[in-house]
């Protein structure tokens, strides 16, 4: 996810302070990985330097000055371009899980046990996501569905790898 583009998109609804951007980001996109304040302000500094945002006002308070940021026309154009560009599909041709299976075979460890443990972890995560989906709003349901579909694909791969484990072991150790 592009944090900069996401913050720019949030600014399209109107000027905001950095802490407002962080709160909106975390509410909409950061359930599992909230944004750090430092990341917000370093990103805003970069966007400001690149002419994609401008300072819309500065307020003095009990602490440091609070800047209110607004998106520029260049920022709006940049967000529109980013939204119109398709994401590159991730084929995961060299996943960590595949590497672990091959290394287990190469080192004489149980790849079947590794696959069983991973299957259990995938199923546990699917239960967590299903529960989150049950209580979430539509946006949360959609993000959970996205993750669940990926986990289902991984589970199919785990089953296939387990079924082919003997053949893979012969090929890998040859």
C-alpha positions in Angstrom: 0.0 0.0 0.0 1.3 3.5 -0.8 1.0 5.5 2.4 1.6 8.7 0.6 -1.1 8.1 -1.9 -3.5 7.0 0.8 -2.9 10.1 2.8 -3.3 12.2 -0.3 -6.7 10.5 -1.0 -7.8 11.2 2.6 -6.9 14.9 2.1 -9.2 15.1 -1.0 -12.2 15.5 1.4 -10.6 18.6 2.9 -7.6 19.9 4.8 -6.5 18.0 7.9 -3.9 18.0 10.6 -1.3 15.2 10.8 -3.0 13.5 13.8 -6.4 13.6 12.0 -4.8 11.9 9.0 -3.3 9.2 11.2 -6.7 8.6 12.9 -8.5 8.4 9.6 -5.8 6.1 8.2 -5.9 3.8 11.2 -9.7 3.7 11.2 -10.0 2.9 7.5 -6.9 0.9 6.7 -4.7 0.4 9.8 -6.6 -2.2 11.8 -3.8 -4.7 11.7 -0.9 -2.2 11.2 -1.6 1.3 12.5 0.5 4.1 11.2 3.1 5.7 13.5 3.0 9.5 13.9 6.6 9.8 12.7 5.6 8.0 9.4 2.7 10.4 8.9 4.9 13.5 9.4 7.8 12.3 7.3 5.4 11.3 4.5 3.7 14.7 4.7 7.1 16.4 4.6 8.0 14.5 1.4 4.6 15.3 -0.1 5.0 19.0 0.7 8.5 19.0 -0.8 7.1 17.4 -4.0 4.3 19.9 -4.3 1.5 17.4 -3.7 0.3 19.1 -0.5 0.5 22.5 0.9 0.3 23.9 4.4 -3.2 25.3 4.8 -2.7 26.8 8.2 -0.6 26.7 11.3 -2.1 26.7 14.8 -0.1 27.5 17.9 -0.9 25.3 20.9 0.5 24.2 24.2 3.1 22.1 22.3 4.6 22.3 18.9 2.8 24.2 16.1 0.1 22.1 14.4 0.1 22.3 10.6 -3.0 21.7 8.6 -2.4 20.2 5.2 -4.4 20.5 2.0 -3.9 18.6 -1.2 -2.8 20.5 -4.3 -4.0 20.0 -7.9 -0.8 18.1 -8.6 -1.7 15.9 -5.6 -5.2 15.2 -7.0 -3.7 14.3 -10.3 -1.2 12.0 -8.7 -3.9 10.2 -6.7 -6.0 9.8 -9.8 -3.0 8.4 -11.7 -2.2 6.0 -8.9 -5.9 4.8 -8.6 -6.0 4.2 -12.4 -2.8 2.1 -12.4 -3.5 -1.6 -11.9 -1.4 -3.3 -9.2 1.1 -5.9 -10.3 -0.3 -9.4 -9.4 1.9 -11.1 -6.9 2.6 -14.7 -8.0 4.7 -15.6 -4.9 6.9 -17.9 -7.0 9.5 -18.0 -4.2 7.6 -17.9 -1.0 9.0 -18.4 2.4 6.7 -21.3 3.0 8.1 -23.1 -0.2 11.6 -22.4 1.0 10.9 -23.9 4.4 9.5 -27.1 2.8 12.6 -27.5 0.6 15.0 -26.8 3.4 13.2 -29.2 5.7 13.6 -31.9 3.1 17.3 -31.0 2.5 18.1 -31.1 6.2 16.3 -34.3 7.0 13.5 -32.6 9.0 9.8 -33.4 8.6 8.3 -31.4 5.8 5.0 -33.1 6.5 5.0 -31.8 10.1 5.9 -28.3 8.8 3.0 -28.4 6.4 0.6 -29.7 9.1 1.7 -26.9 11.5 1.3 -24.3 8.8 -2.2 -25.7 7.9 -3.2 -25.3 11.6 -1.9 -21.8 11.6 -3.8 -20.9 8.4 -7.0 -22.4 9.8 -6.6 -20.5 13.1 -6.1 -17.2 11.2 -9.2 -18.0 9.0 -11.3 -18.4 12.2 -10.0 -15.0 13.5 -10.8 -13.3 10.2 -14.2 -14.9 9.9 -15.1 -13.7 13.4 -13.7 -10.2 12.6 -15.8 -10.2 9.3 -18.9 -11.2 11.2 -18.7 -8.1 13.4 -17.2 -5.6 10.9 -18.7 -3.1 8.6 -18.7 -3.6 4.8 -15.2 -2.3 4.3 -13.9 -4.6 7.1 -15.8 -7.5 5.5 -14.2 -6.9 2.1 -10.7 -6.8 3.5 -11.3 -9.9 5.5 -12.7 -11.7 2.4 -9.5 -10.7 0.5 -7.3 -12.2 3.2 -9.5 -15.3 3.4 -9.4 -16.0 -0.3 -5.6 -15.8 -0.1 -5.5 -18.1 2.8 -7.8 -20.6 1.0 -5.4 -20.6 -1.9 -2.5 -21.2 0.4 -4.4 -24.1 2.0 -5.0 -25.7 -1.5 -1.2 -25.4 -2.0 -0.5 -26.9 1.4 -2.7 -29.9 0.5 -1.0 -30.3 -3.0 2.5 -30.0 -1.5 1.6 -32.7 1.1 0.3 -35.0 -1.6 3.5 -34.5 -3.6 6.0 -34.5 -0.7 7.6 -37.9 -1.5 8.2 -36.9 -5.1 9.5 -33.5 -4.1 11.8 -35.1 -1.5 13.3 -37.4 -4.2 13.9 -34.5 -6.6 15.3 -32.1 -4.0 17.7 -34.6 -2.4 18.9 -36.0 -5.8 
